[in-house]
Amino acid sequence: MNRNKPALLLSIFLAAVLIVSSCNSWSNTAKGVVIGAGGGAAVGAVVGKTLGHTAAGAIAGAAVGGTVGAIIGRNMDRKAKELEEEMEGVTIQRVEEGIAVSFDSGLLFGFDSSDLRAESRSNLEKLASIIKRDDDTILLIVGHTDSTGDENYNLRLSERRAQSTANFMISQGLASSRVQIQGRGELEPIADNSTEAGMQKNRRVEVAIYASPEYVDRLKAAN
């Protein structure tokens, strides 16, 4: 076993990050290619700390690569820019050939509730409006909780919150066939549940946006 391998991988990853950071004019697609080539598992670990495994896995599983993947990446660059310009109080990440949108569940729901807050609906309306502009994408809505209370109860609460979010977006005209849900309860923390700040980060709803199989097939046929 090469004992210097971890240090070498870290050096490659840091070099890739420095290169990308110095190229602000690059698209997220180009940045992803560089980091993917240099970072490997190190980047996966970083993403895992800021995005639940279910949402990240859905985006990774939908990636096709090559020319088609590059076209999808450019499309996602555009969508991510629209989301950043039109939505407030959310975290938007470009991940491989997709986008992850993360809502603090406190912005969407009251304590121990799956009823959407009235003030939260504006962002969901904007998200639905942007997604409806074409039929190229699918959404996976994933609910998460902190570890307070019973694990099974938390799982059911996260499912209800994901479903409530999906139902509202469908009510805004988004086709139900484009929306999937999953509740993960306390199983995918991104922060330390032993602190209030960490628990707040773990109470969230993530939306994974990735290319639909139909869109991928159309691109493959055209390329």
PANULO-633306 format. One record per residue: residue in one letter; x, y, z of N, C-alpha, C in turn. Coordinates in pm, whole numbers, padded with zeros to 5 digits, always signed. Layout:
<recs>
AXYZXYZXYZ;...
</recs>
This chain:
<recs>
M+00084-00121+00000+00000+00000+00000+00086+00125+00000;N+00052+00221-00081+00127+00347-00088+00081+00440+00022;R+00166+00460+00126+00127+00542+00240+00114+00690+00203;N+00171+00729+00092+00165+00870+00050+00045+00899-00037;K-00036+00794-00068-00149+00814-00160-00250+00917-00109;P-00293+00910+00019-00389+01011+00067-00337+01153+00052;A-00208+01173+00086-00151+01307+00074-00145+01351-00071;L-00113+01255-00161-00107+01288-00303-00243+01327-00356;L-00347+01250-00317-00483+01282-00362-00526+01419-00312;L-00492+01448-00184-00528+01577-00129-00458+01689-00204;S-00331+01670-00237-00255+01773-00311-00317+01798-00447;I-00358+01687-00515-00420+01702-00647-00551+01778-00636;F-00631+01741-00533-00760+01806-00512-00743+01955-00486;L-00649+01991-00396-00627+02132-00364-00579+02209-00486;A-00494+02146-00566-00448+02212-00687-00563+02238-00782;A-00652+02139-00794-00769+02157-00881-00857+02269-00833;V-00879+02276-00700-00962+02382-00644-00900+02518-00670;L-00768+02530-00655-00700+02658-00679-00714+02700-00824;I-00701+02603-00915-00716+02634-01058-00855+02686-01086;V-00956+02612-01035-01095+02650-01059-01127+02784-00997;S-01077+02808-00876-01106+02933-00806-01051+03053-00881;S-00944+03032-00957-00883+03143-01029-00951+03170-01162;C-01046+03084-01199-01113+03096-01330-01260+03125-01310;N-01291+03245-01262-01428+03279-01228-01520+03283-01348;S-01463+03296-01468-01547+03306-01587-01589+03169-01639;W-01534+03062-01580-01570+02929-01627-01713+02896-01587;S-01781+02814-01669-01913+02765-01631-01897+02657-01525;N-02006+02625-01458-02003+02518-01361-01973+02384-01428;T-02010+02369-01555-01980+02247-01626-01831+02227-01636;A-01760+02331-01678-01615+02322-01691-01548+02299-01557;K-01595+02369-01455-01539+02350-01321-01559+02207-01275;G-01675+02151-01302-01702+02015-01260-01609+01915-01324;V-01574+01938-01453-01482+01848-01522-01347+01850-01456;V-01296+01970-01424-01164+01982-01363-01162+01918-01225;I-01259+01953-01141-01261+01899-01005-01284+01749-01009;G-01369+01702-01098-01394+01559-01107-01269+01483-01144;A-01187+01540-01232-01065+01472-01273-00961+01473-01163;G-00954+01581-01087-00849+01593-00987-00887+01551-00848;G-01017+01563-00813-01056+01544-00675-01104+01407-00640;G-01176+01341-00729-01226+01208-00703-01304+01197-00576;A-01265+01104-00490-01338+01076-00367-01337+01195-00273;A-01233+01278-00281-01226+01394-00192-01343+01487-00216;V-01380+01508-00343-01494+01594-00372-01623+01530-00323;G-01636+01399-00338-01754+01329-00288-01771+01351-00140;A-01660+01351-00067-01668+01374+00077-01715+01514+00108;V-01668+01614+00031-01709+01752+00052-01857+01768+00024;V-01905+01713-00090-02046+01722-00124-02131+01655-00018;G-02084+01541+00034-02157+01468+00136-02180+01547+00262;K-02095+01645+00289-02109+01728+00408-02210+01841+00389;T-02247+01869+00267-02337+01981+00241-02467+01938+00174;L-02478+01810+00140-02593+01761+00067-02618+01617+00108;G-02743+01582+00135-02775+01446+00175-02741+01345+00068;H-02712+01222+00109-02671+01118+00015-02780+01085-00085;T-02906+01092-00044-03016+01057-00135-03024+01155-00251;A-03021+01286-00221-03026+01387-00327-02902+01380-00415;A-02785+01371-00352-02661+01363-00429-02657+01238-00515;G-02706+01126-00459-02706+01001-00533-02800+01003-00652;A-02915+01071-00637-03009+01082-00749-02947+01158-00865;I-02876+01266-00832-02812+01346-00936-02698+01267-01001;A-02616+01201-00919-02505+01122-00973-02555+01006-01057;G-02664+00944-01013-02717+00830-01086-02774+00866-01221;A-02815+00992-01237-02873+01036-01363-02768+01087-01461;A-02643+01103-01416-02538+01158-01502-02507+01062-01617;V-02487+01118-01737-02459+01035-01854-02321+01063-01913;G-02263+01180-01886-02130+01211-01934-02124+01237-02083;G-02003+01253-02134-01981+01274-02276-02044+01401-02330;T-02072+01401-02459-02131+01518-02525-02268+01550-02468;V-02349+01447-02447-02483+01468-02393-02474+01527-02253;G-02383+01474-02171-02365+01527-02037-02322+01673-02037;A-02238+01711-02134-02195+01850-02144-02312+01942-02179;I-02400+01896-02267-02518+01975-02302-02609+01991-02181;I-02630+01881-02109-02712+01888-01988-02648+01982-01887;G-02517+01976-01873-02447+02064-01779-02468+02211-01812;R-02462+02246-01940-02484+02386-01979-02628+02426-01949;N-02723+02336-01971-02862+02363-01939-02879+02386-01789;M-02811+02306-01708-02819+02321-01563-02750+02449-01516;D-02643+02489-01583-02581+02618-01552-02684+02731-01564;R-02759+02726-01673-02861+02830-01698-02971+02826-01592;K-03018+02706-01563-03124+02693-01463-03077+02740-01325;A-02955+02703-01289-02903+02743-01158-02894+02894-01148;K-02855+02959-01256-02848+03105-01256-02986+03165-01237;E-03087+03109-01304-03224+03158-01289-03271+03141-01144;L-03241+03027-01086-03281+03002-00947-03215+03100-00852;E-03086+03125-00872-03014+03218-00786-03069+03360-00797;E-03111+03397-00918-03161+03532-00941-03303+03552-00888;E-03384+03446-00889-03526+03461-00859-03569+03411-00722;M-03483+03333-00654-03520+03278-00524-03433+03337-00414;E-03488+03346-00294-03417+03402-00180-03421+03306-00062;G-03316+03311+00020-03316+03232+00142-03301+03083+00121;V-03242+03042+00010-03220+02900-00018-03074+02880-00056;T-03027+02756-00045-02892+02720-00087-02901+02643-00217;I-02829+02691-00319-02833+02630-00452-02693+02579-00486;Q-02682+02451-00517-02554+02391-00553-02564+02324-00689;R-02461+02346-00772-02450+02270-00897-02370+02145-00866;V-02429+02030-00889-02365+01902-00859-02368+01816-00985;E-02251+01786-01041-02241+01705-01162-02335+01759-01269;E-02429+01677-01316-02521+01720-01421-02657+01759-01363;G-02658+01812-01242-02783+01849-01179-02769+01969-01087;I-02876+01997-01017-02882+02110-00923-02947+02061-00795;A-02894+02104-00682-02956+02076-00553-03000+02207-00490;V-03127+02215-00454-03182+02331-00385-03218+02286-00244;S-03167+02357-00143-03190+02317-00005-03262+02428+00069;F-03375+02391+00132-03454+02483+00214-03437+02447+00360;D-03409+02546+00443-03419+02526+00587-03566+02494+00616;S-03596+02378+00676-03736+02340+00694-03810+02440+00783;G-03735+02514+00866-03799+02617+00947-03858+02728+00863;L-03806+02745+00741-03861+02845+00650-03989+02796+00585;L-04005+02663+00579-04121+02604+00511-04232+02563+00606;F-04194+02514+00725-04292+02453+00815-04277+02505+00958;G-04386+02501+01031-04382+02528+01172-04329+02408+01248;F-04305+02423+01378-04252+02315+01460-04346+02194+01456;D-04288+02076+01428-04361+01950+01428-04482+01952+01334;S-04469+02026+01223-04581+02041+01131-04537+02012+00988;S-04631+01962+00908-04605+01943+00766-04690+02038+00681;D-04754+02136+00747-04831+02238+00675-04738+02352+00634;L-04738+02383+00506-04649+02489+00456-04684+02624+00517;R-04582+02698+00559-04604+02836+00603-04646+02920+00482;A-04734+03015+00505-04781+03101+00396-04665+03176+00332;E-04569+03222+00415-04459+03303+00361-04359+03219+00283;S-04365+03086+00296-04270+02999+00226-04314+02970+00083;R-04440+02998+00054-04494+02953-00074-04439+03031-00193;S-04393+03154-00169-04341+03236-00279-04223+03167-00347;N-04126+03117-00267-04011+03050-00326-04050+02924-00400;L-04144+02848-00345-04187+02726-00412-04260+02758-00542;E-04336+02868-00543-04401+02912-00666-04297+02946-00773;K-04190+03015-00731-04084+03052-00824-04012+02928-00876;L-03986+02831-00786-03920+02709-00828-04006+02635-00931;A-04135+02622-00903-04225+02555-00997-04229+02628-01131;S-04232+02761-01125-04238+02841-01248-04114+02819-01335;I-03997+02815-01272-03872+02795-01348-03869+02655-01408;I-03908+02555-01329-03904+02418-01379-04004+02397-01492;K-04117+02468-01489-04220+02453-01593-04179+02513-01727;R-04071+02590-01730-04032+02655-01855-03990+02556-01963;D-03958+02435-01925-03931+02329-02022-03969+02196-01955;D-03959+02088-02030-03994+01957-01974-03871+01867-01967;D-03755+01928-01942-03629+01855-01949-03586+01790-01818;T-03654+01821-01709-03603+01781-01579-03704+01704-01495;I-03649+01633-01396-03727+01565-01293-03680+01618-01158;L-03772+01622-01062-03739+01669-00927-03756+01554-00828;L-03658+01538-00740-03671+01450-00625-03670+01539-00501;I-03781+01539-00427-03793+01620-00305-03766+01530-00186;V-03665+01567-00105-03621+01482+00006-03636+01560+00137;G-03711+01503+00231-03727+01565+00362-03628+01508+00462;H-03577+01596+00551-03482+01556+00655-03521+01618+00788;T-03482+01554+00897-03503+01609+01031-03373+01601+01110;D-03373+01662+01230-03262+01637+01323-03291+01507+01397;S-03208+01476+01497-03221+01346+01565-03303+01354+01693;T-03367+01469+01719-03449+01482+01838-03574+01395+01826;G-03604+01317+01929-03727+01237+01928-03708+01100+01865;D-03820+01034+01840-03822+00898+01791-03783+00891+01643;E-03698+00796+01609-03648+00786+01471-03760+00759+01373;N-03852+00669+01406-03962+00637+01315-04056+00756+01297;Y-04079+00830+01404-04164+00950+01394-04098+01052+01302;N-03967+01072+01319-03894+01167+01236-03900+01128+01089;L-03891+00997+01063-03899+00950+00924-04034+00984+00864;R-04142+00959+00938-04276+00990+00887-04296+01140+00869;L-04242+01220+00963-04253+01366+00951-04182+01415+00826;S-04064+01361+00800-03988+01404+00682-04062+01366+00554;E-04128+01251+00554-04206+01209+00437-04325+01302+00415;R-04393+01338+00524-04509+01428+00511-04465+01564+00459;R-04352+01612+00506-04303+01742+00460-04263+01739+00313;A-04199+01631+00271-04165+01618+00129-04291+01612+00044;Q-04391+01538+00091-04516+01526+00016-04590+01659+00011;S-04591+01731+00122-04657+01861+00126-04591+01958+00027;T-04458+01956+00021-04386+02041-00074-04420+02002-00217;A-04422+01871-00244-04455+01823-00379-04598+01860-00417;N-04691+01842-00325-04831+01872-00354-04849+02019-00392;F-04779+02106-00320-04793+02249-00350-04739+02280-00490;M-04623+02223-00523-04565+02252-00654-04653+02196-00766;I-04713+02080-00743-04806+02024-00842-04928+02115-00857;S-04972+02175-00746-05086+02267-00752-05053+02391-00834;Q-04924+02419-00852-04881+02534-00933-04867+02498-01081;G-04908+02377-01117-04908+02338-01258-04794+02249-01300;L-04708+02209-01205-04600+02119-01239-04655+01977-01250;A-04625+01908-01358-04680+01774-01380-04636+01679-01269;S-04730+01603-01216-04698+01511-01106-04597+01405-01149;S-04593+01373-01279-04499+01273-01330-04355+01320-01319;R-04336+01450-01297-04200+01505-01287-04154+01520-01143;V-04236+01478-01048-04203+01500-00907-04201+01367-00832;Q-04091+01340-00764-04079+01224-00678-04047+01273-00537;I-04081+01192-00436-04052+01233-00299-03985+01120-00223;Q-03914+01158-00118-03859+01060-00025-03834+01128+00109;G-03864+01059+00216-03833+01107+00350-03715+01029+00405;R-03619+01101+00463-03500+01035+00518-03486+01057+00667;G-03581+01130+00725-03577+01149+00870-03444+01203+00917;E-03385+01135+01017-03259+01179+01076-03139+01103+01019;L-03160+01026+00910-03058+00934+00861-02945+01000+00785;E-02962+01124+00736-02859+01187+00654-02823+01325+00707;P-02765+01333+00828-02727+01465+00881-02612+01524+00802;I-02612+01656+00793-02498+01725+00730-02423+01808+00834;A-02468+01801+00960-02405+01876+01068-02422+01798+01198;D-02359+01847+01303-02357+01780+01433-02490+01799+01506;N-02558+01690+01533-02687+01696+01602-02676+01727+01751;S-02555+01737+01801-02538+01766+01943-02543+01916+01973;T-02551+01999+01868-02559+02143+01886-02686+02195+01820;E-02739+02306+01870-02860+02364+01812-02835+02410+01669;A-02715+02468+01645-02683+02513+01510-02678+02394+01414;G-02622+02283+01459-02615+02165+01375-02752+02107+01348;M-02837+02100+01450-02972+02048+01431-03051+02133+01334;Q-03031+02265+01340-03101+02355+01248-03064+02324+01104;K-02935+02297+01079-02892+02263+00943-02950+02130+00896;N-02967+02038+00989-03019+01906+00953-03168+01907+00926;R-03241+02004+00982-03385+02017+00955-03402+02090+00823;R-03419+02015+00715-03418+02078+00583-03499+01995+00483;V-03530+02059+00372-03590+01991+00257-03499+02017+00138;E-03456+01912+00071-03370+01925-00046-03448+01890-00172;V-03420+01961-00278-03479+01930-00408-03366+01901-00505;A-03358+01777-00551-03258+01739-00651-03321+01753-00789;I-03256+01829-00875-03306+01854-01011-03209+01789-01109;Y-03258+01702-01193-03170+01634-01289-03248+01604-01417;A-03175+01567-01521-03235+01548-01653-03331+01430-01654;S-03443+01447-01722-03539+01337-01736-03485+01236-01838;P-03524+01109-01825-03481+01008-01924-03523+01044-02066;E-03641+01105-02080-03689+01143-02214-03598+01249-02277;Y-03554+01346-02195-03466+01451-02245-03331+01390-02284;V-03279+01299-02202-03153+01233-02233-03165+01156-02365;D-03276+01087-02383-03295+01010-02508-03300+01103-02629;R-03367+01218-02614-03373+01312-02727-03234+01364-02762;L-03155+01392-02660-03020+01443-02685-02933+01335-02750;K-02947+01212-02704-02868+01103-02762-02904+01082-02909;A-03033+01094-02940-03077+01075-03078-03024+01186-03168;A-03009+01306-03111-02965+01422-03190-02814+01434-03197;N-02744+01356-03113-02598+01366-03109-02532+01230-03130;
</recs>
